């Protein structure tokens, strides 16, 4: 790599770092860590939606990898990113995260359950056995593990998307 090329590459990396810092409003520590995790989850979820809309054939390994990203950042890992006292700016977390912790924890567990089920069904052809139509899963209408394991991948992705949307509606400022 020539010196001018290295300089341009270094400048591009610096700008990328500045862009990430600005996107998170100067967040540091656990707040930045959870914001970074949310960005990874957002990218994974968007990629899964694209795959579902495109239909078969699809790369089951990629679906499993994306589901793994969501699983890795949900459940207890997600909860660990929201210790008491971290709702200050630049965090986008609403006070409801802590005042309605049980509901927040249920959403985090729900996402992990669905992501784990999707990872297991990654080779599903999206044309699996007839499954029940998606139903509201926010709050107390949660899908259980046995039902999740029986749903086709396309339905699991729809439920995961609904879980993310419901959680953001209840616990994220925007």
C-alpha positions as semicolon CSV with decimal commas, in nm:
position;residue;x (nm);y (nm);z (nm)
1;X;0,000;0,000;0,000
2;X;0,144;0,336;-0,099
3;X;0,184;0,621;0,146
4;X;-0,105;0,827;-0,003
5;X;-0,329;0,519;0,000
6;X;-0,241;0,452;0,365
7;X;-0,310;0,814;0,454
8;X;-0,652;0,802;0,287
9;X;-0,732;0,471;0,460
10;X;-0,624;0,609;0,799
11;X;-0,833;0,922;0,746
12;X;-1,136;0,711;0,648
13;X;-1,096;0,500;0,963
14;X;-1,069;0,813;1,175
15;X;-1,388;0,954;1,019
16;X;-1,566;0,626;1,077
17;X;-1,470;0,640;1,444
18;X;-1,591;0,999;1,471
19;X;-1,918;0,900;1,303
20;X;-1,977;0,620;1,552
21;X;-1,898;0,848;1,847
22;X;-2,133;1,115;1,717
23;X;-2,404;0,860;1,646
24;X;-2,393;0,759;2,011
25;X;-2,378;1,120;2,133
26;X;-2,050;1,073;2,315
27;X;-2,169;0,768;2,509
28;X;-1,903;0,587;2,711
29;X;-1,881;0,280;2,929
30;X;-2,180;0,051;2,965
31;X;-2,411;0,294;2,781
32;X;-2,186;0,286;2,473
33;X;-2,151;-0,091;2,500
34;X;-2,527;-0,142;2,498
35;X;-2,573;0,110;2,215
36;X;-2,311;-0,076;2,010
37;X;-2,487;-0,405;2,084
38;X;-2,818;-0,254;1,973
39;X;-2,658;-0,144;1,644
40;X;-2,539;-0,502;1,588
41;X;-2,885;-0,635;1,669
42;X;-3,048;-0,383;1,436
43;X;-2,821;-0,485;1,149
44;X;-2,886;-0,855;1,212
45;X;-3,263;-0,805;1,231
46;X;-3,271;-0,598;0,911
47;X;-3,067;-0,864;0,730
48;X;-3,305;-1,138;0,848
49;X;-3,606;-0,941;0,724
50;X;-3,441;-0,905;0,382
51;X;-3,376;-1,280;0,372
52;X;-3,735;-1,361;0,467
53;X;-3,876;-1,124;0,206
54;X;-3,653;-1,275;-0,062
55;X;-3,766;-1,626;0,028
56;X;-3,587;-1,948;-0,057
57;X;-3,325;-2,042;-0,144
58;X;-3,126;-1,884;0,134
59;X;-2,804;-1,939;0,322
60;X;-2,896;-2,131;0,637
61;X;-2,551;-2,065;0,781
62;X;-2,603;-1,690;0,746
63;X;-2,947;-1,712;0,907
64;X;-2,795;-1,907;1,198
65;X;-2,515;-1,650;1,232
66;X;-2,760;-1,358;1,237
67;X;-2,985;-1,536;1,487
68;X;-2,674;-1,596;1,699
69;X;-2,596;-1,223;1,702
70;X;-2,946;-1,154;1,832
71;X;-2,931;-1,435;2,086
72;X;-2,587;-1,327;2,211
73;X;-2,711;-0,972;2,280
74;X;-3,052;-1,060;2,427
75;X;-3,172;-1,230;2,744
76;X;-2,949;-1,180;3,046
77;X;-2,675;-1,019;2,834
78;X;-2,917;-0,744;2,736
79;X;-3,027;-0,695;3,097
80;X;-2,665;-0,672;3,213
81;X;-2,630;-0,368;2,986
82;X;-2,889;-0,172;3,185
83;X;-2,762;-0,140;3,540
84;X;-2,948;0,098;3,767
85;X;-2,841;0,459;3,720
86;X;-2,749;0,439;3,349
87;X;-3,057;0,607;3,205
88;X;-2,891;0,947;3,170
89;X;-2,813;1,118;2,838
90;X;-2,701;1,015;2,585
91;X;-2,887;0,695;2,667
92;X;-3,215;0,651;2,483
93;X;-3,351;0,421;2,754
94;X;-3,673;0,539;2,914
95;X;-3,717;0,526;3,293
96;X;-3,966;0,243;3,228
97;X;-3,669;0,009;3,175
98;X;-3,608;0,021;3,549
99;X;-3,959;0,097;3,679
100;X;-4,110;-0,190;3,478
101;X;-3,807;-0,419;3,492
102;X;-4,008;-0,743;3,480
103;X;-4,169;-0,643;3,149
104;X;-3,833;-0,536;3,007
105;X;-3,676;-0,864;3,121
106;X;-3,962;-1,059;2,962
107;X;-3,901;-0,887;2,628
108;X;-3,525;-0,960;2,652
109;X;-3,594;-1,327;2,731
110;X;-3,853;-1,347;2,453
111;X;-3,607;-1,224;2,192
112;X;-3,346;-1,476;2,305
113;X;-3,597;-1,763;2,297
114;X;-3,702;-1,671;1,942
115;X;-3,344;-1,616;1,821
116;X;-3,236;-1,952;1,964
117;X;-3,530;-2,124;1,795
118;X;-3,442;-1,955;1,466
119;X;-3,079;-2,064;1,492
120;X;-3,201;-2,423;1,535
121;X;-3,436;-2,392;1,235
122;X;-3,189;-2,209;1,011
123;X;-3,214;-2,480;0,745
124;X;-3,594;-2,439;0,729
125;X;-3,703;-2,364;0,374
126;X;-3,957;-2,096;0,487
127;X;-4,224;-2,324;0,349
128;X;-4,244;-2,549;0,653
129;X;-4,551;-2,703;0,806
130;X;-4,850;-2,481;0,851
131;X;-4,801;-2,270;1,158
132;X;-5,038;-2,045;1,347
133;X;-5,058;-1,690;1,221
134;X;-4,843;-1,445;1,415
135;X;-5,022;-1,313;1,719
136;X;-4,938;-1,032;1,960
137;X;-4,636;-1,131;2,164
138;X;-4,577;-0,817;2,368
139;X;-4,643;-0,829;2,739
140;X;-4,811;-1,147;2,861
141;X;-4,888;-1,298;2,518
142;X;-4,540;-1,448;2,487
143;X;-4,453;-1,742;2,266
144;X;-4,329;-2,035;2,473
145;X;-4,024;-2,244;2,392
146;X;-4,216;-2,546;2,265
147;X;-4,426;-2,337;2,028
148;X;-4,123;-2,137;1,911
149;X;-3,938;-2,459;1,827
150;X;-4,227;-2,565;1,601
151;X;-4,262;-2,241;1,404
152;X;-4,116;-2,197;1,056
153;X;-3,824;-1,955;1,027
154;X;-4,031;-1,687;0,853
155;X;-4,278;-1,679;1,143
156;X;-3,995;-1,668;1,398
157;X;-3,843;-1,368;1,220
158;X;-4,183;-1,192;1,221
159;X;-4,218;-1,254;1,595
160;X;-3,863;-1,134;1,657
161;X;-3,937;-0,814;1,468
162;X;-4,256;-0,762;1,670
163;X;-4,062;-0,821;1,993
164;X;-3,802;-0,559;1,900
165;X;-4,071;-0,308;1,802
166;X;-4,273;-0,364;2,119
167;X;-3,965;-0,328;2,339
168;X;-3,860;-0,006;2,167
169;X;-4,213;0,134;2,193
170;X;-4,217;0,074;2,568
171;X;-3,857;0,133;2,670
172;X;-3,680;0,356;2,418
173;X;-3,703;0,733;2,374
174;X;-3,716;0,865;2,021
